[in-house]
């Protein structure tokens, strides 16, 4: 989105939210723009319009980013039960086909399962235990992954890059510690 497009959105917001402290000056405008400029103009406009129609409170950058992310999240309508059933189907392929079954899983299901070895272990599990205890674990894991994914979709790309650099640095430090300890 360009600065000019964003100024159109600000004019619209300021016509509804007349508080003098809402995007009060050029500095506030610049901060808001820097935090939203990676979004498409039309996506941001739709998000602001939705917020204006559904909330009596002025929006925040976080609110706008969450609404845009929700518009773009195609998997949000898929119930968590779908992923359990997908995993259950992969488990039913048994010990011998766990690698191909794992590779056929959706990204969320792969994150929950972790590896074909886990599928193999679940294949020998008692079916009642799998359908109760393991199902509970799987549904909670799916929910957590989806929450994390939704949160990450609201963060701007430059902030994601910073997070990735920090995580990479932590991984490198962990490797150094392992070398020092002799693992």
Kinemage of the C-alpha trace (Angstrom):
@kinemage 1
@onewidth
@group {chain A} dominant
@subgroup {mainchain}
@vectorlist {calphas} color= white
{ca unk a 1} P 0.000 0.000 0.000
{ca unk a 2} L 1.263 3.446 -0.781
{ca unk a 3} L 1.345 6.361 1.620
{ca unk a 4} L -1.292 8.139 -0.468
{ca unk a 5} L -3.618 5.121 -0.280
{ca unk a 6} L -3.084 4.940 3.453
{ca unk a 7} L -3.922 8.642 3.831
{ca unk a 8} L -7.304 7.923 2.188
{ca unk a 9} L -7.939 5.197 4.774
{ca unk a 10} L -6.929 7.529 7.611
{ca unk a 11} L -9.326 10.217 6.369
{ca unk a 12} L -12.125 7.653 6.402
{ca unk a 13} L -11.251 6.436 9.892
{ca unk a 14} L -10.938 9.973 11.255
{ca unk a 15} L -14.395 10.801 9.904
{ca unk a 16} L -15.864 8.031 12.066
{ca unk a 17} L -13.495 8.131 15.041
{ca unk a 18} L -13.267 11.803 15.920
{ca unk a 19} L -11.129 11.516 19.043
{ca unk a 20} L -8.330 14.110 18.796
{ca unk a 21} L -5.826 11.503 19.966
{ca unk a 22} L -6.622 9.061 17.138
{ca unk a 23} L -3.722 9.296 14.642
{ca unk a 24} L -3.186 12.776 16.029
{ca unk a 25} L -0.199 13.963 14.008
{ca unk a 26} L 2.346 13.190 11.283
{ca unk a 27} L 4.416 11.059 13.659
{ca unk a 28} L 1.403 8.893 14.524
{ca unk a 29} L 0.523 8.671 10.827
{ca unk a 30} L 4.085 7.557 10.008
{ca unk a 31} L 4.092 4.890 12.723
{ca unk a 32} L 0.716 3.512 11.618
{ca unk a 33} L 1.808 3.529 7.993
{ca unk a 34} L 5.098 1.777 8.755
{ca unk a 35} L 3.174 -0.992 10.557
{ca unk a 36} L 0.540 -1.448 7.830
{ca unk a 37} L 2.316 -0.618 4.568
{ca unk a 38} L 3.046 -4.279 3.744
{ca unk a 39} L -0.712 -4.940 3.466
{ca unk a 40} L -2.621 -4.549 0.212
{ca unk a 41} L -4.734 -1.387 0.080
{ca unk a 42} L -7.994 -3.222 -0.689
{ca unk a 43} L -7.410 -5.771 2.082
{ca unk a 44} L -6.731 -3.012 4.586
{ca unk a 45} L -9.748 -1.030 3.378
{ca unk a 46} L -12.042 -4.052 3.774
{ca unk a 47} L -10.665 -4.731 7.249
{ca unk a 48} L -11.215 -1.132 8.340
{ca unk a 49} L -14.735 -1.135 6.904
{ca unk a 50} L -15.552 -4.369 8.727
{ca unk a 51} L -14.209 -2.938 11.971
{ca unk a 52} L -16.183 0.291 11.534
{ca unk a 53} L -19.375 -1.711 11.012
{ca unk a 54} L -18.856 -4.099 13.918
{ca unk a 55} L -17.098 -2.130 16.632
{ca unk a 56} L -17.855 1.122 18.363
{ca unk a 57} L -14.206 1.525 19.316
{ca unk a 58} L -11.450 2.960 17.171
{ca unk a 59} L -9.256 0.316 15.531
{ca unk a 60} L -5.679 -0.496 16.384
{ca unk a 61} L -2.947 -1.651 14.052
{ca unk a 62} L -3.260 -5.120 15.598
{ca unk a 63} L -7.015 -5.201 14.981
{ca unk a 64} L -6.609 -4.284 11.324
{ca unk a 65} L -3.846 -6.869 10.815
{ca unk a 66} L -5.931 -9.594 12.508
{ca unk a 67} L -8.947 -8.882 10.317
{ca unk a 68} L -6.816 -8.920 7.148
{ca unk a 69} L -5.225 -12.211 8.219
{ca unk a 70} L -8.656 -13.704 8.915
{ca unk a 71} L -9.843 -12.706 5.419
{ca unk a 72} L -6.860 -14.496 3.895
{ca unk a 73} L -6.980 -17.620 6.082
{ca unk a 74} L -8.638 -20.240 3.898
{ca unk a 75} L -8.200 -22.977 6.529
{ca unk a 76} L -10.042 -21.105 9.285
{ca unk a 77} L -13.363 -22.705 8.295
{ca unk a 78} L -11.893 -26.207 8.486
{ca unk a 79} L -12.803 -27.781 11.850
{ca unk a 80} L -10.037 -29.235 14.036
{ca unk a 81} L -11.790 -32.600 13.779
{ca unk a 82} L -10.804 -32.706 10.087
{ca unk a 83} L -7.126 -32.865 11.036
{ca unk a 84} L -7.745 -35.613 13.602
{ca unk a 85} L -9.569 -37.660 10.962
{ca unk a 86} L -6.758 -37.056 8.474
{ca unk a 87} L -4.193 -38.265 11.009
{ca unk a 88} L -6.380 -41.213 12.002
{ca unk a 89} L -6.583 -42.230 8.346
{ca unk a 90} L -2.795 -42.013 8.046
{ca unk a 91} L -2.384 -44.104 11.212
{ca unk a 92} L -4.723 -46.735 9.778
{ca unk a 93} L -2.279 -47.305 6.922
{ca unk a 94} L -0.231 -49.111 9.501
{ca unk a 95} L 3.391 -49.689 10.208
{ca unk a 96} L 4.488 -50.436 6.661
{ca unk a 97} L 3.069 -47.382 4.890
{ca unk a 98} L 3.705 -44.741 7.533
{ca unk a 99} L 6.294 -42.838 5.462
{ca unk a 100} L 4.014 -42.361 2.445
{ca unk a 101} L 1.049 -41.647 4.737
{ca unk a 102} L 3.079 -38.971 6.535
{ca unk a 103} L 4.117 -37.309 3.276
{ca unk a 104} L 0.451 -37.111 2.192
{ca unk a 105} L -0.641 -35.202 5.314
{ca unk a 106} L -1.543 -31.505 5.288
{ca unk a 107} L 0.970 -29.078 6.794
{ca unk a 108} L -0.941 -28.744 10.059
{ca unk a 109} L -1.265 -32.508 10.456
{ca unk a 110} L 2.444 -32.945 9.710
{ca unk a 111} L 3.302 -30.459 12.445
{ca unk a 112} L 1.101 -32.345 14.909
{ca unk a 113} L 2.440 -35.790 14.012
{ca unk a 114} L 6.070 -34.727 13.720
{ca unk a 115} L 7.409 -37.738 11.821
{ca unk a 116} L 6.517 -41.010 10.143
{ca unk a 117} L 7.999 -42.737 13.206
{ca unk a 118} L 5.227 -41.239 15.322
{ca unk a 119} L 2.626 -42.510 12.853
{ca unk a 120} L 4.220 -45.940 13.115
{ca unk a 121} L 4.067 -45.809 16.927
{ca unk a 122} L 0.438 -44.703 16.866
{ca unk a 123} L -0.405 -47.546 14.467
{ca unk a 124} L 0.424 -50.131 17.150
{ca unk a 125} L -1.444 -48.210 19.851
{ca unk a 126} L -4.723 -49.573 21.211
{ca unk a 127} L -7.518 -48.068 19.071
{ca unk a 128} L -9.582 -47.022 22.121
{ca unk a 129} L -6.586 -45.221 23.587
{ca unk a 130} L -5.885 -43.549 20.242
{ca unk a 131} L -9.510 -42.435 19.852
{ca unk a 132} L -9.643 -40.936 23.342
{ca unk a 133} L -6.301 -39.957 24.830
{ca unk a 134} L -4.419 -39.389 21.588
{ca unk a 135} L -7.400 -37.623 20.003
{ca unk a 136} L -7.431 -35.135 22.873
{ca unk a 137} L -3.707 -34.496 22.421
{ca unk a 138} L -4.092 -34.131 18.641
{ca unk a 139} L -7.020 -31.691 18.870
{ca unk a 140} L -5.169 -29.543 21.435
{ca unk a 141} L -2.036 -29.567 19.272
{ca unk a 142} L -4.021 -28.592 16.168
{ca unk a 143} L -5.646 -25.752 18.065
{ca unk a 144} L -2.274 -24.477 19.326
{ca unk a 145} L -0.699 -24.669 15.854
{ca unk a 146} L -3.629 -22.802 14.337
{ca unk a 147} L -3.421 -20.104 17.022
{ca unk a 148} L 0.313 -19.686 16.417
{ca unk a 149} L -0.201 -19.595 12.641
{ca unk a 150} L -2.971 -17.000 12.977
{ca unk a 151} L -0.770 -14.865 15.194
{ca unk a 152} L 2.185 -15.119 12.816
{ca unk a 153} L -0.025 -14.075 9.890
{ca unk a 154} L -0.759 -10.785 11.649
{ca unk a 155} L 2.924 -9.879 11.996
{ca unk a 156} L 4.567 -7.820 9.268
{ca unk a 157} L 7.245 -9.514 7.131
{ca unk a 158} L 10.110 -7.397 8.490
{ca unk a 159} L 9.230 -8.413 12.045
{ca unk a 160} L 9.072 -12.075 10.967
{ca unk a 161} L 12.596 -11.686 9.562
{ca unk a 162} L 13.795 -10.360 12.924
{ca unk a 163} L 12.195 -13.336 14.722
{ca unk a 164} L 13.806 -15.770 12.286
{ca unk a 165} L 17.233 -14.184 12.822
{ca unk a 166} L 16.817 -14.457 16.591
{ca unk a 167} L 15.755 -18.102 16.335
{ca unk a 168} L 18.643 -18.853 13.989
{ca unk a 169} L 21.039 -17.273 16.472
{ca unk a 170} L 19.568 -19.364 19.293
{ca unk a 171} L 19.935 -22.526 17.212
{ca unk a 172} L 23.583 -21.662 16.497
{ca unk a 173} L 24.248 -21.059 20.202
{ca unk a 174} L 22.623 -24.395 21.033
{ca unk a 175} L 24.911 -26.124 18.531
{ca unk a 176} L 27.941 -24.416 20.090
{ca unk a 177} L 26.891 -25.612 23.541
{ca unk a 178} L 26.503 -29.172 22.252
{ca unk a 179} L 29.994 -29.041 20.735
{ca unk a 180} L 31.454 -27.739 23.995
{ca unk a 181} L 29.656 -30.429 26.007
{ca unk a 182} L 30.843 -33.060 23.548
{ca unk a 183} L 27.480 -34.303 22.261
